[in-house]
Amino acid sequence: MTDIDVLVLGAGAAGFMCAIEAAKRGRRVLVLDHSDKPAEKIRISGGGRCNFTNLHCSPANFLSQNPRFAISALKRYTQHDFLGLVEKHRIPWHEKTLGQLFCDNSAKDIIRLLLQELEAAGAKLQLGTTISDVSRPDDRFSIATSKGAYRARSLVVATGGLSIPKLGATSFGYDIARKFGLSMVPPRAALVPLTFSDANRDLCKKLAGVSVDAIVSFSKTAFQEGLLFTHRGLSGPSILQISSYWQEGKPVTVNLAPGLDVFGTLAEGRRNAPKQDLRTAMGQILPKRLAEEMAVENRFSGRLADQSDTVLRRVGDRINRWQLTPVGTEGYRTAEVTLGGVDTNELSSRTMETKSVPGLFFIGEVVDVTGHLGGFNFQWAWSSGHAAGQVA
Ligand code: FDA
């Protein structure tokens, strides 16, 4: 039985940050992970370049049953703090768009940064370790693993959510929460492509590969970013963002021509260029393939001069206010994150420690705090890991 101060379960973004901070305070820290490689999600993130934070990060970029929960941790370890760490390691980076910061070269730079910081702080990392049991027989935790048994004063659960099971995601963190009697917000896939049945799926299939700038909205929430047609449905940043808000059975609304009143534009075209074909006019507003398919599907045809206001309004509505109801999402296989998780009512927002089990902490994606697309989920991992690392 090995005795240590802080046992961190999960060598991902949150687990690393917590371990580094706790070890800097002189605690004996061990990080365990069942995977053979650390931080696999960082490696594949941001298309291999890791969107490691966002310059405009604020609590408004997060979903949670308690929208105020994330404020304290985000304030005490900000995007600028993490950027300082990136610069300390001389990792070249750039802002892509909307404040999103990426590595110039490779996401592996961030993994190297974490490994170096971990080593410098004196924490240990043990990979390829299956954890078979976690209990708290007295004032310490007992952890049984494939590589021996441990006792720890503090147990930090940083095992992430359910997305991308083939990279090692498990329900382990939720199972521990339940074992200790903590309540959960039901998890579901988020930042995930939406799927369709019926005619919309056929349309998406025909348009697979076409992308367009769009405003996608659900209820009072809207995002303007790229939209991508795929063989299974719709993807792209605007769709991933709205998937976190979408409720089953309800439609999303898509504006395929942001900032343009399509009815007004076509009515003006009818006055100025009456001989122009309606499909040609639509092709000046939308990508050609999209305009063509949409026109065929809705039987929009003929010269502008021959179109009534009613028809032009239908075209305008189809482009500016396209309503479509997804049948579902692509699920955890492709989702970037998991919505829901350990109920924030169970945790201190300052330290991430559970209120009912002293020494038990939950950090990162396993907690019911989910960021928008754009570097916010890593910032939550850094901030919540940092918060726990100050006290664990
Ligand atoms: P994370 O999932 O990173 O780590 C959990 C660790 O626990 C893993 O190492 C896992 O092996 C381990 N584990 C799980 N079960 C275990 C068990 N039973 N026993 C032992 N170990 C176990 N975010 C962002 O801000 N910018 C971006 O660019 C991207 N890009 C991106 C791309 C893709 C494809 C995905 C899937 C996700 C993103 N994300 C992202 C989201 C981001 O990756 C995610 O929110 C963080 O990695 C969460 O960090 P955690 O440390 O909480 O969990």
Boltz pocket constraint, residues with backbone or C-beta under 6 A from the ligand:
constraints:
  - pocket:
      binder: B
      contacts: [[A, 9], [A, 10], [A, 11], [A, 12], [A, 13], [A, 14], [A, 15], [A, 32], [A, 33], [A, 34], [A, 35], [A, 37], [A, 38], [A, 39], [A, 40], [A, 41], [A, 42], [A, 44], [A, 45], [A, 46], [A, 47], [A, 50], [A, 51], [A, 52], [A, 53], [A, 129], [A, 130], [A, 131], [A, 158], [A, 159], [A, 160], [A, 161], [A, 163], [A, 164], [A, 167], [A, 168], [A, 169], [A, 170], [A, 171], [A, 172], [A, 334], [A, 335], [A, 336], [A, 337], [A, 363], [A, 364], [A, 365], [A, 366], [A, 372], [A, 374], [A, 375], [A, 376], [A, 377], [A, 378], [A, 379], [A, 381]]
      max_distance: 6.0
